Amino acid sequence: MKENIWCLEGVNLYHILCPHKLKGFASDHFQNYKSGDFIYFPGDMSKNIFMISKGKVKIVSYNNNGDEVVKAILGKGEIFGEKAILGADKRADYALACTEPTLLCPMDIPSMYELMRNNEKFGLSIYKLIGWRIKKMERRFESLLFHDVRTRLCDFLKDLAEENGVEDGDSLNISHFYTQKDFADLIGTKRETVTRLFNELKQEGIIDYSRKEIQILCPHKL
């Protein structure tokens, strides 16, 4: 259990775990993937949840036309495959690595249940995380169905600000790992459109941005 407990630090649950348990994790425990490698497929048995120790993972499905629908892009410290905790026996989506290398830490479901039983606060945090992710997905799909591209981008930036925005006077600073292609995949458009919209928002004085940070200068206008 040592290495698995260590791997939950990145999901902001470290403060409820015993620091002495972080020592001595096995280096061969981690699973290494190249960019484009599939981690699991629909119909695969849900035996583990995964924590991302390095790299990025896309959760996707495909529509009847064969088009890729990106449901989430997750980075270091985030977990996925969490529906297994709720009793899902089989995977419903594809999970694939989108950077190289992508390093994952798996945790089998019985070990996860044991940890949740032994630590009530940890268990509640996991269920809150699952509930939050479901609500976030619902908002994204609603936005894709009913909003134009600019509104979808603004909604996504608002979600990022709510998750990890840091107040700086009247503005909000957001550190992130997304490329403009990632933004495009997540809001259902082309990378060139995202570039144009970012430039428009910057020219209007609503945001400023660099490769790894977005500053929301006028949150009420977003």
Residue pairs with C-beta under 8 A, 6 or more apart in sequence:
1 21
1 111
1 114
1 115
2 21
2 22
2 23
2 24
2 25
2 26
3 25
3 26
3 29
3 105
4 105
4 107
4 111
4 115
5 17
5 18
5 21
5 22
5 115
6 21
6 22
6 25
6 105
7 25
7 51
7 53
7 105
7 107
8 14
8 17
8 51
8 79
9 17
9 22
9 77
10 51
10 52
10 53
10 76
10 77
10 78
11 51
11 77
11 78
11 79
11 129
12 77
13 122
13 125
13 126
16 119
16 121
16 122
16 125
17 119
17 122
29 105
30 53
30 103
30 104
30 105
31 50
31 103
31 104
31 105
31 106
32 101
32 102
32 103
32 104
33 39
33 55
33 97
33 100
33 101
33 102
33 103
33 104
34 97
34 100
34 101
34 102
35 97
35 98
35 99
35 100
35 102
36 96
36 97
36 98
37 96
37 97
37 102
38 94
38 95
38 96
39 50
39 57
39 95
39 96
39 97
39 104
40 81
40 91
40 94
40 95
41 91
41 94
42 61
42 90
42 91
42 92
42 93
42 94
43 90
43 91
44 90
44 91
45 89
45 90
45 91
46 81
46 83
46 84
46 88
46 89
46 90
46 91
46 109
47 84
47 108
47 109
48 81
48 84
48 106
48 107
48 108
48 109
49 79
49 80
49 81
49 82
49 84
49 85
49 106
49 107
49 109
49 112
50 57
50 79
50 80
50 81
50 95
50 104
50 105
50 106
50 107
51 77
51 78
51 79
51 104
51 105
51 107
52 74
52 75
52 76
52 77
52 78
52 79
52 80
52 102
52 103
52 104
53 76
53 103
53 104
53 105
54 76
54 101
54 102
54 103
55 75
55 76
55 97
55 98
55 99
55 100
55 101
55 102
55 103
56 73
56 74
56 75
56 97
56 98
56 99
56 102
56 177
56 182
57 73
57 74
57 80
57 95
57 96
57 97
57 98
57 102
57 104
58 70
58 72
58 73
58 74
58 95
58 96
58 98
58 185
59 70
59 71
59 72
59 73
59 74
59 80
59 93
59 94
59 95
60 68
60 69
60 70
60 71
60 93
60 94
60 95
60 96
61 68
61 69
61 71
61 92
61 93
61 94
62 68
62 69
62 94
63 69
68 185
70 185
70 186
71 93
71 137
71 140
72 80
72 133
72 137
72 186
73 98
73 178
73 182
73 185
73 186
74 80
75 177
76 177
79 129
80 95
81 91
81 95
82 126
82 129
82 130
82 133
83 92
83 130
84 109
85 109
85 112
85 113
85 116
85 126
85 130
86 130
112 126
115 122
115 123
116 122
116 123
116 126
117 123
136 159
139 155
139 159
140 155
140 156
140 186
143 151
143 152
143 155
143 156
143 187
144 152
144 187
144 188
147 155
149 187
149 188
149 189
149 193
149 197
150 197
150 200
152 187
152 188
152 189
153 183
153 187
153 194
153 197
153 198
154 201
154 222
156 183
156 186
156 187
157 174
157 207
157 214
157 216
157 222
158 222
160 174
160 176
160 214
161 172
161 174
161 216
161 219
164 174
164 175
164 176
165 172
165 173
165 174
165 216
166 172
166 173
166 174
166 175
168 215
170 217
170 218
170 219
171 215
171 216
171 217
171 218
171 219
172 215
172 216
172 219
173 213
173 214
173 215
173 216
174 213
174 214
174 215
174 216
175 212
175 213
176 212
176 213
176 214
177 212
178 186
180 191
180 194
180 195
180 198
181 191
183 191
183 194
184 190
184 191
184 193
184 194
187 194
198 207
198 209
201 207
201 222
202 208
202 209
204 221
205 217
205 218
206 216
206 217
206 218
206 221
206 222
207 214
207 215
207 216
207 217
207 222
208 214
208 215
208 217
209 215
216 222
